[in-house]
């Protein structure tokens, strides 16, 4: 088995982007190219997952001596890549209905950058060292920027500037500095189980480094660097769904999970004073973002703040610095992805069917769009963490690992946040199903296009499936800790 | 002697003799063809020289066979071999574009002399880079400078004349400072050969004339390299000169200044003396970083994009100065690599300006509206070179920044590392301002209207190099590494 297959995983979405550009005259062919690209990528990644023990690392180039552009696989990365590519296929199905239903302009540019973004996310997932990860992390920012500014209105352009400003600012100003310092002290940036910094730096330096990483990875949206995520909602809804609920934001928390084990190592993290401060900042973000979400009437903005809050669950999980927390964070990455993408699908469907963007305008919508609102309810319950949905297990594991770490106060934080989740999420379907509609509006409302419904059905069923088979993911993630040294 | 052994002399002689021949050719078209051929021959020679230096070590060439101490010696090591490749390579890439470029941007009565001046400037710069004789360096400096003033003055904008005059005054002051420094050093050592002077200087290094010599040389080269705050000639010169001239100078002129600084400090005065005893690092680092920050900030506010690029050059030269000032191995690599890399990206960006001016007559923010649709290839080049300017990974800019920050950390100056990344963040603003306007505003009515291939292709080539050399760095970092080792590294 050679490492070439890793390269294919990167090239397929790029070829897809080229194909999309080449077939811009024929929208049907163009969308078929996107779908085919997504499917092929998923199959390749599934193949990689199946042969994970025998695929060696792949070095592409070595721009700086000892610092290679290289790819290697480990379970968490494979899980992230599989999730992103699988949901890419679903989102493409959804986009076909959405983009046409909404008569968006520049659709070719949209689908092309979408594919490039997926290539970047795959690069982040399969990166073999921090340097490579950073390269694709930046590529992900740059390739999603045109999607945020897509509409070209003054509002969208301002949102694009905020998006780029915060993400580039944190990544170059903090993340890159952290990487260079790590390189200076450790002499390597490889991902080594148990970390590369142990015994090489003072606790003070390590603490500063950790803070630089946690804040510098702005895609994890830890407060106060979260503003780009609500700004990103200016993008068309499929972008919000896949990129700003799955690929981009999960690339952030994925990176934090990754450095917690492969750069620092849990033993080292446990010894840092700054760890507790950062844990509390994550806890604060969880609660504060939930509170902000309560106040947002714009549906997508509410979902965005909900995402900010949920991402900090994963940051907190990583900062609990233990195997259980790591696995809980990894599982939450997946369950939240399925839940949140469904919610965004619903928000987009509501937009094209009724032109409504505000929560307060959705009274009585359940009667006109029963399927959409059912999907919304299922996804909300999953994010809240109620059975029989997958969100239950990730929250369960999070509670468990917080308890195991002796952090009883975090239990309270998680409990409060869960209550707030109920408040700001479940209120929406309740309104839609129980309140009567305003006069005269119902007549023009209709159910979403069939491709949109299909996409929602798939992801809702995903939430359900995750309730019954969480072991598949947790056992897969456990393999991170059984990896042979140096692989 | 075979032709091969005469390559060092030919490196300078070919463009130097080519220049008057160019003037004799009455027809502009013929002069252009001749200049292109000369530029490419020069480029081929420099590549051959670089290969030879890397294989067989430094070349010592004596003019006319005179002993090195009496006659003029050319000494080529990896450092100046790389600079020769940069200068002649940029000439070779840009020269073909001048045929149509000068029709739009050069005043009519000067067109027949354009290529003569271009070849003279090229010969002068190559001479500065190749020579091992300190007075010879000054002579070539004057040749290249005088030709540069003339080239700037050829701009079609009437303000070009004033910009050229400003450039002339400042440039002459800079050259005079260098000459005074050389004179003082000659007075104390009685030799003009660099290696010989370097051997004799330590005996008299404590004397005031030598200390003054270093100060004079430092200030003179700072003006030539446009190190903040001695940069004031540059913004106007690059804004009003013909864009292709700006492209060539933006890529090479300030770099030659930086090269002179490196050469004189490391190969003549000696790093121990300059950094250890005279502490010039305390001048170069603060001024360099102040320039990096101030230049970037001022660039953000510019309306004319050529002026924006000029201020961005002030910032980039600041990085180079700071890297030299850190005086460690990584810093030396950063300086050498950035001289080369910044040449590539700034050349590409000014070529983009040339393309835009070709179609729209000006290059202010207004004319960039909707240009992403109108001139997709040109704007694509702007984005790639702009990303490199920011220092995004997988571009040459990243490699430079990496070594620069490493060298700041090596020197134990981590707050300065933060200043460096902070300044690169300002680059995000001034580059993205343009991208925003070009791609996300509606274009004025008009169909797709790409610049002529002869202008776009050089820009595309440079952009491709920005990425290729950002991923495989054997040429830049590899050579810089050898050069840095030979120069002797840190005190």
Interface residues (C-beta under 8 A of the other chain):
Chain A: X60 X61 X63 X64 X65 X69 X131 X134 X135 X138 X139 X142 X146 X149 X152 X156 X157 X160 X161 X164 X165 X168 X169 X172 X173 X176 X177 X180 X181 X183 X184
Chain B: X387 X390 X391 X392 X393 X394 X398 X399 X402 X403 X405 X406 X409 X410 X414 X417 X418 X421 X422 X424 X425 X428 X429 X432 X436 X439 X440 X441 X442 X470 X471 X472 X473 X477 X481
